[in-house]
């Protein structure tokens, strides 16, 4: 089918395949049990498939869309065999993700007309936010961009220190102040420093205190407003980091954060240690916010640009 085309290098593809191994194995062992002894796709098979998709954290709404697409195919072809189910799933989920017309990038790139390109990163503590920032810095630097980090999560000393470790590891400058400093002040200093250094990319870490939504909302609004004194249209991207291994909880966090601040893209991490990889399909479909990056391993190279073609191809191999 024309939806699938080879876009990733062999190494990247192998990393993605390996990262989705648990999700894929769990999904297909359930699917093969559901179709055991059945030669054609009937209502029972579709009911089982619905349960499997929901259990894989694809999400109820997205699952219902997929099932209704497959029902249409079954109605058109009365003798649809169970051995064709994998290919049909692959095609229908691929087509569903195509409707959002996103997730087509293959490399870490930034718009040419934004300099510096300002990326503000949000997310609750523990989802891999700082690690994602470190890996993004590595990938952007590797792509030839000059990167500056800003430690505006001043609520936790550990967050500042952790970001410093990543800055040292990747070899990029970091702007930081003491714990308890004003996050907006850190963001302002970071942008001033980035402009002075003629940097291409600025990545700002922010606090992830979701339990106090009003404070968080006010803080992020202030950070944005202060950044705009230096770069008038900053931030160019507000990236929400979600932990893929939490499944439905990731949906909940996405809902909460999008209510607290404008989110323009998503990163879904920790997909390698979980059978809940279907969450990427659901989140990509349900939120009109593109999944931009996925974490498929612990290595520094294991943060990948989310490409829907390659993702679906690896998931339904």
Secondary structure, DSSP 8 states (H G I E B T S, - for coil): -TT----S-HHHHHHHHHHTHHHHHHHHHHHHHHHTT--B--HHHHHHHHHHHHHTT--HHHHHHHHHHHHHHHHH-TT-BGGGHHHHHHHHHHHHHHHTT-----S----TT-SSEEEEEE--TTSSHHHHHHHHHHHHHHTT--EEEEEE-TT-HHHHHHHHHHHHHHT-EEE---TTS-HHHHHHHHHHHHHHTT-SEEEEEE---TTSHHHHHHHHHHHHHHHTTTSTT--SEEEEEEEGGGTHHHHHHHHHHHHHS---EEEEE-GGG-S-THHHHHHHHHSSSEEEEEE-SSSTT-EEE--HHHHHHHHT-
